[in-house]
Amino acid sequence: MAIAFSSLSEREILALAISMEEEDGRIYADMADKVRANFPSTASALMAMQQEESVHRQRLIELFRARFGEHIPQIQRSDVKGLLRQAPIWPMKTLTVAQIRRQIGVMELGSRHFYEVAAAKSEDAGVRKLLGDLAAAEAGHSEMALRLEQDQIASGERAAEDESQRRMFVLQVVQPGLAGLMDGSVSTLAPLFAAAFATHSSRDAFLVGLASSVGAGISMGFAEALSDDGEISGRGHPTIRGFVCGLMTMAGGLGHTLPFMISDFHAAFMFAVGVVAIELFIISWIRHHYMDTPFLSAAFQVIVGGVLVFVAGMLIGSS
């Protein structure tokens, strides 16, 4: 059970501070390890912060030994009420520079407030001075993060890191999502409109479109997840890619299937055609925005494919 901070003795406060510095240093090291391959400048700054936390910890240990002896009780943040708990970094699959800056700010705020309150509570001049010094040092972490950002912008490293981050997002999210959206929006046109022209029944067309969309989503999701484990290609975790691809495939098919919930077949058909046009426009925009494909070229390629599949479904349904 967590205890109140006000009930901690000076010995326990120092032991808690040692534990917190160790945990914060480990978090900085974990963040540096996560981003070293893609953002080496950020990783170097994080390792500098980790070294600073190690120095803080050593100063606290020396003071603790001088005041209370060799044994340091193991007191964690989770043992004390009101302390901000830090989320572990190691389970995170991806970590962006923006997330790191926010995390540094949160850690600095929590640690600085702890040292300020602990210093005010202490009656020993030496302990109070050290805790006050550490509170000022924690305030410097946000300044270091700001300087890091300014230096990166000035040197062009920030632009390079942002571009690297954008490429990772395209590889891990946009590409599987776009593949799914294209497959769902285009491949399901043939069975949906074949059923529509064959039966002239909104309900029958809806059931065929629903089955096609769900089946295509499951199939594409498994195909994407099993095609590449992401270790060599850097395309991210296969489960996430498979989920994104499958979900977008299903969404692409359901977009022009849902209009057939309208009982009037002709109204449903015209609504569905309009949705198809919107879907093809969205696909063209994504290819233009993320893949640097000229918009007119992207639109032409997508529209030609969609029209061919639509005509195939219409001819099969009308035969």
N, C-alpha and C positions, 0 to 999 in steps of 0.2 A: 504494500500500500504506500502511495506517495505521501511524503510528509511536507509540512509547510516550510518555506524558506526561513521564516522568522524563528523557527525552532532550532536551526542549525547553529552549532558552535563554530568558533573561529577555525578550529582544527578541521571540522567537516566542510566548511566553506572552501578552505584551501585544497582539500582532497577533491572536492567537486570541481574546482577550477582546473586542477591538473587533468582530471578526466575529460573535461570539456575541451581543453587545448589539444589533448591527444586525439579526440574524436574529430575536431575541426581540421587538424593537420592531415588526418587520414582522408577526410572528405576532399580536401584540396588535391591530395595525391591521386585519389580516384578520378577526380575530374580531369586532371592533367593526363592521366593514362588513357582516358576515354577519347580525348581530342588531339593527342600528340601527333597522330598520323596525318590529320587533315588541317589542324590549326597549331603548328609548332610554336608560334609566338605566344599564343594564349597559354599553351602548356608550360612554357618557360616561366611566365608570370605566376602561374598557379604554383609551380614548384618553389618559387621564391617565397610565396605566402606560406607554403608548407614548412619551409625552413624557419620562417619567422615564428610560426606557431611552436615549432620544436624548441626555439630559444626561450619563448615565453614559458613553456612547460618546464624547462630546465631551471629557470629562475624561481618558479613556484616550488619545485621539488627542493631546491637548496634552502629556501626559506622554511619550508615545512620541516625538513630535517633539523634545522637549527632550533626551531621552536618546539617540535613535538616528537622528534626521534625518527627512526628508520621506517616503521610500519605506516603505510599510507592506506587507509580504508578505501575500498572500491565503491565510490558513489557515482551514479550515472544521472544524466539529465532526467531520465524517466522516474527516478526515485524522489524527485522534488516537485512539488506542485508549482504550476505557473511558468515553468521554463519551456522555452520554445524547442520542440524536438526537431532534429534535422532528418530529413528523408535520406535513406541510403542512396548512393550513386551507382554502386556496382550492378544492381538489377536492371538499370536503364539501358535499353538497346541503342538509343541515340541520344546525343546531348549537344545542343546548339550553343553557340557563343552567347546568344541573348539569354538563354536559360542560365548559363554560368554567371553572367552579370547580375541577374536577379537573385541567384542563390547567394552570391557574395554579399549583396545588400542585406538579405534576410539574416545571414549569419553574423554580419557585423553589427546589425541592430540588436540582435538578441544578446550577443556577447558583451557589447558595450554597456547595455542596460544592466546586465548581471554584475559587471565589475563596478559600476557606479553605485548600485544598491549595496553590494558587498563592502565596498570601501566605506560607505557611510555607516555601515553597521559595525565595522571593526573599531576596536579601542586601542589597538597596537599601532604605533606610528609607522613602524617598518612595514607591517602588513598593509596598512592604509595607503602608504606611498606606492608600494608595488602594484596594488590593485588599481590605483588611480592611473599609474603609468600604462598599465595594460588596457585600461578603458580608452586612453588616448591613442594607443597603438591600434586598437580595433577600429577606431574612427578612421585611421589612415588606410584601412583596406578598401573602403569605398573610393577614397581619393586615388588609390593605386589602380582600381578598376577603371576609374574615369580617365586617368593618365594613359592606361593601356589602350583604351578606346581611341583617345586623341592621337596617340603615337601611331596606332594602326592606320587611322585615317590619313595622317600626314605622310606615312611611308608607302601607302598603297596596300599594306598587308590586310587592312580591313576589307577592302574591295575584293582582294584575292580570296579571303576567307568566306566572305558572303557569296562569292561566285561558286566556291567549292561546296558551300552549304546548299546553294540552289541546285547544283548538279546532283547532290545526294538526294534532295527532295524529288527531283525529276526521276531519278533512277528507282527510288524506293517506293514512291507513291504515285506520281503522275503517270509514268509509263504503264504499270499494271492497271491503274484505274482507267486510263485511256483505252488500253487494249480491251478491257471489259466493257466499257461504254460503247465502243465501236461494234464489238461483237453482239452485244445485247440490242443495240439500236438497229443494226442492219440485218443480222442473220435471222432474227425473229420476224422480220417483215414478211418473208415468204410464207411460212405456215399460218401466220395470223391473217393475212389478206387472202390467202388461198381458201381458208375456212370461211372468211367473210363473203367472198364472191360465190363460193359453192353453196352456202346455206342461206345467205341473206338473213342470218339470225345473229343479233347482237350477243345473245347468251352463248351460242356455240363458238363464235369468234373469240369471246372473252375467255372461255375455258381453254381453248387451244393456245391463245396468247399467254395465259397464265402458266400453263404447263410448260410451254416453250421457254418462258423467261426463267422460271424456277430451275428447270433442268439445265439450261445453258449456264445459269449462275453457279450451280453446283459443279458442273463439268469444268468451267473455266477456272473456278477457284482451286480445284484440285490440280488442274493442269499447271497453273502458275506456281503453286506451292511446291509441286514435285519436280518442276523443270530445272530449278537452280537453288542450291542451299545458301547462296549469297556470300559464301566464304571467299571465293576467288573474285567474283564479279563485283563485289561490294554493293549488291542490290538490296541489301537488308534482309531481315528475318523472313524466311519463306512463308510462315504462317500469316504474318501481317500482309505481305504481298498477295497471298492467295485470298485472304479475306477482302482486301480492297478490290481485287479484280472480280471476284465473285459477286460482291455487293453491287459494283457498278454495272456488271453484266445484267444482273437482275433488274436494276433500276432502269437501264436502257430499254429492256424489253417491256417492263411494266408501264413505262411512260406512254406508249401508244396502244397498250392493251386496256388500260383503265377507262378510256373513253367508251369502250363497248359495254360498259355498265349502263349506258344510256339505252333505254328500251327501243327508241326510234332508231332503226338501222341506218338510215341515210344521215341523220344528225350525228350519230356516233362515228360513222365513216368519215365525214368531213372534219370532225373534231380530231380524229386520230391522224388524219393527213396533216393537219396543222401542227400537231405535236411532233410528228416525224420531222417536219421542216425545222422546228425549234431544236430538236435533238441534233440534227445535222449541222446546224449553225453553231451549237455549243461545241461539238467535236472539232469543227473547223477552227473556232477561236482558241481552243486548248492547244491544238497543233501549232497554231500561229504564235501563241503567247509563250509556250514552254519549249517547243521544238524548233523555233525560229523558221518555220515554214511560211512562205508568203501566203497571206490570207486567201487571196483569190485562187492560188494553186491548191491550197488545202481544201477550200470549199469545192472546187471542181472535182478533185479526186473523191471526196466523200460523197458528193451529190451523185456522181456517176455510179458509184458502187451502190448507193441506196436505191437509185432509180432502177438499176438492173435487177436487184433483188425484188423490189416492189413489182416490177413488170412480170418477173418470173412467177411470183405468187399469184398475181391477177390472172395470168394466162392459165396456170394450172387450175385455179379455182373455177375459171369460166369454161373449162373444157368438158 
